[in-house]
Amino acid sequence: MIIKKFEASTAPKAMELVKKALGENAVIFSQKTLDKGTPYQRVEIMAATDYEMDKKTAPLLSEKEVQGKSLPTYGYDAIRKPQKNPPQRQKKQLESRELANNFAKLLKENTDPWESDKKRSTHAPLPKAIQRNQIKKWRDEVIDQIQVEHLLSHTPGTPDIIALVGPTGVGKTTTAAKLAAWYHLHEGKKVTMISMDCYRIGATDQLRTYARIMRLPCEVAVRKDDLPAAVARHHDADLIIIDTAGKSPYDSKHVAELADWFAPVPNIQLLLCLSATTKKEDLSQIVNSYQPLAPHSVILTKLDETRAYASLCQQVAAANMPVGYLTMGQRVPEDFMVADKPFLDSFFKQGWPAMEQHMTN
């Protein structure tokens, strides 16, 4: 296998370099923008070629078959209704949201003292020292609300099944590979990977390549019936990781489609991937859009691509969903962490320096 990095001023120019060097069938591992917002901004693409395709995949539809076959439609009837929260959890969720809102309000008042009289609070502003202490107090209370929860094992002798969901661009495929590497190499589990991402060009090839490097079985579920069949074929695995296609969080049909696919497979634990680079308003929309699937926990991705974590912290606390894992780069499996409460506390209080210190230890 040949793996190379290419850099150019724009993504199309970088892709041209990939095609010239590796051909039309090159597999794109990753694409990211370097030195964003500076005169030195450029696009980096990591690509590979010259490998045999894994034969254990579901058959693809030919163009003729697609034209002669009506595609299935999906409705909301198949969505699994999330379990009703007990009163204690509902109370805790309301408290989390109130804390997050107060924290955000204090941050805004502290960083925008020249706000117009129309928008400014009618109360007299607090002295700076008291205001900073109040912000710190609210911040710490918000962080205390965040909980941690990892993979839950079910019946012995049956595989644990997790599926990564989330919008486009949050790094689900790379995260799936990191999860597989962690549980295979560090926990000694027998892992199988399944891709449902048939929308993005090269996505299934990317996952197959990761699986081939780690010598793990990998399948592709092209149609709805392929998923339970693929899971059944790997009943002897310890862990099955499913990579799903990402779409806009404003596309409500996508969530209904996912629910329809997951319905025949019991005990799937859904992990919602949230990128640290996502805007606050979009984070809220993403969490709300995927709530009907009742995610088990969240994975915080791309922590290395920003240094502002307040919005992410507030949203995770307000959603009352535990954090399971953290990712902070493209390397598999190095840029990956199993979340723990003490580190999350220090990370959201200190920011990136806490991550750097952890990675050097």
N, C-alpha and C positions, 0 to 999 in steps of 0.2 A: 504494500500500500504506500502511496505517496501523499504526504500531508504538507501543505504549504500555506504561508500567509501572503496576502496581497494587500497593498495600500494604494489608494488613489484619492483624488480630490472629491469625487462623487461616487455613489454606489454603482451607477451604470458603467463608469470607467473601470471600477474595480472588477465588476463582473466580466468585462471584456478581457481584462488580464487573466482572469480565471479560465475563461474559454480558450484563450490562446495557449496557455500553459498546460492545462489539464484536459481540455476538450469539452464537448457539450454535455457529457455524462458525469461531470464532476459533482461531488456531493458537498453542499455547503454546510460546514459545521457551525459557524457563527458569523455574525455581522454586527459590528459596533462602530460608533463614531468616536474618534480620538480627538482630544483637545477641543471639545465642542465649544462654540462661541468665540473662538480665538482665530487670528489670521492663519494659524497652522491647522485648522480643522481638516480632518480627512477621514475616510472610511476604511476600516480594516476588515477583510474577509478571510476566514480560515476555511480551506477546502481540501478535499481528498479525492483520489481516483485510484483505479486499478485494484479492484477487489471483486470477489465473486459474490453474487447476491445470495442471501440465505434462501434456501429452497422451501423452508417451512413457513409459507405465507398463504393467506387466503387468496384464491384466484381473483385477478382483476377483471373488470368488465371491459370487453372490447368496445370500440366506438360504435360498431354495428349493433351490439347488444344494448348499449345505452340508448341509441336512437329508437330501438324497437321495444323498449321496456319503460313503462311509466315509473317514475321515481316515487317512492313512498312519501306520504305526507304525514306530518306529525301534529298532534293536538296537545292540549293541556290535560286531558283526562288521565294520561299515564304518569303525570308528575306525582312522585311520592310525597304525601303531605308530611311535613315535619312534625315531630311529636310536639304536643303542646308543652310549653315551658311550665314547670311547677311554679307556684306563687313566689317562692323564695328566689328562683332564678329570674323571674320577671322583675321583681323588686331590685335585684342586683343589676339587671340590665338597664333599668331606668336610672339608677344611681350612677352607673358608668357613663351613660349619655350626658347626664347633668354635669358630672365632673369634667367631661371632655369639652362641653359647651362653655363652662366657666373658664376653663384653662385657655381656650381659644379666644374668649372675649378679653381676658386679661392680657394675653399676648398682643392682641390688636391694640388695646389701649396704651400699652407700654411702648410699642414700636411706631405708633402713628399719633404723636402728640399734637400735630397740626391738623387733625381731622376737622371738617367743617362744623360750625355750631349746630347745624341741623342734625348731624349724626352723632355729635358728642353727647356723652351722658350728662344729665342735669346735675348729677352729684359732683361735689368738689373733688378734684383729682387727689389721690393719695400721694403722700411724699414718696420720692423715688425709692428710698431704702425699704419702706414698708411695702411698696408695690412689688419690688423684686422678691421680697420674702413671701408675699402672697402668691406670686406666680410659682415660686419654687414649691410652696406647699401644695398648690393645686396639681402641679406637674407630678410630684411624688405620689399624690393620691391616685392620679390617673394611672401611673405606672404600676402601682400596687394592684390595680384591678386586673392586669394582664396575667393570665394563667398559662401553663405549659401542659401539653398532652401529646404523647407520641403514638406510634402504631399500637392498636389494641389487638391482641391475639384472641382468636375465637376457638372453635372446637379443635382439639388436638387431632392431627391426622388430616386436616383439611387446610388448604392454603389460605393465608390472609390476602385480601384483595384490596388494593388502593388505586384510586383513579385521580389524576391531577386535572383540575378544571381551572378555568380562568380565561380572560380575554387574550387577544393577540399580543405578542411582544413581551410577555412576562417571563419567558424562559422555561416553559413547561417541559420541553423535550430534553434540554440540558439538565434540568432538575431531576427528571425521571432517571437519566443516566447516573446522576450523582447518588440518588437514593439506591439504585440497583448496586452500584459499586460499594456503597457503605454497608448495606446489609449482606452483600455477598462476601466482601473482603474482611470486614470487621466483625460481623456477627456470624459468619459461616453459614448463611442461609442459602437454600437452593432457590434462585430467583428466575422468573420468567417475565419477559417484557412484551407488551401488546400495544400496537399503535392504532388509534382510531383517526389520526390526522391525515385524511386523504384530500384535504383542501389545499394545503400549502405545498408547493413544489419542493421536492427533496426532503420533506419532513420524515417520511417513513424510511427513506434511505439513510438519513442521519441517525435515526434510532437503531436501525439494523447495524450500522457501522459501529456504534458504541457497543451493541450487544456482541458483535463478532469479536471485537478487541477483548472484551471480558469473557468471551466464550460462553455466552448465555443464550438460551433459545429466545427467538423473537418472532412474533406473528403480526399480521396486519388484518384488522377487521374492516373490510370494505362495506359490508352490509350489516344490517341490524342483527340478523341471525348468526353472523360470524363470531360475535363476541361471546355468547354463552358456549358456543362450540369450541372456541379457542381455550376458554377457561377450563372446560371439561377435559380437554386433551392434556392439560397440565395439572391434573388433580393431585399429582405427587409432589408438586412444588411447595416450598414453604411460604413463598411470597410472590404474588403476581402484581406487576406495576403496569397500569394502563395510562397511556399518554393520549389526551384528547385534543381535538382541533380547537383553536381559539377563534372567537369572533367578537364583534363589537358588544360591549356590555349593554348597549341599547337595543340589541336584537333579541327580543323576548322569545322568538321561536327557537333559538338555539338552545336555551335552557330546557324547553319542552322536549326537544329532540334528544338531548342528553338523558333526560329522565326516562324517555321511551326506550332508549338503548340499555340503560342500567336496570330497568325493571325486572328482566328475567334472571339476573345474577344476584344471588343473595349475599348479604353481609359485605357489600362494597363500602369502604371508607373513603369518602371524598375529601381531598385536600385542596383548598382554594389557594391559588398562587396570587400573591399581591406584590407588585413591583414597588420598590421604595421611590422610584422616579415618577410615579403617577400623581397627578394633581389631586388635591383634597376632594374637590367635588366629584371627580371621576372615581376615586376610591370608594366614596359613599355609594355611588351608582353601582359599582361592581359588586360590593357586598350585598346590596339590596337585590340585584338581579339574580344572584346565585343562592339566595336564601331558600327558595323553594326546594332546592336539592339537599338542604340540611347538611352543609359541610361539617365534617368531623373536627377539622382544625385548619389553620392557615400556614402557608409557607411564605416567608418574607424573602423576596428575591432582589437581586441587583443592588444590594446594600452598598456596594463599592462605587456606584455611579451617581451618588449624591452625598451631601453632608448635612441635609436637612431631614430630620426624622420626626418632627413634632406631629405633622399631619398623620403619618403612618401610625404613630403611637396612639393618638386620639381615636382614630378609626377602629383600630384593633380592640381597644378598650371598650368603645361604645358598642361594637358588634357583639361583645361578650363571647368571642370564639377563641379558644386557646391557640397558642403558637406551637407548632410542631418542629419546624426546621428553619434554618437560615442559609441563604446562599449569597456569595459575594464575589463572583468572577466566573470565568469560562473554564477553568481547569477542573477536570474530572479525575479523581473525586476530591482534590485538595480544597477547593473553594466551597466547602459545605460544612455545616454544623448541625448537630442535634441540639435543639434549644434547651436551655435550662434557666430557671427563674433567676438565680443570682446574676448570671451574665446579662440577661435581658434588662434587669434593673440597672446595671452599670452601663450598658450600651445606650439606653434611652436617656440616661442622665449625662453621660460623658460624650456620647457620639462616637465618631469614627476612631478616635484614639483608643477607646476601649477595645475595639475590634483589632486594631493593629497590635496592641499589647497581647491580646489573646493569641493571635496568629504567630507571634514571635516566641511565645512560651512553648 
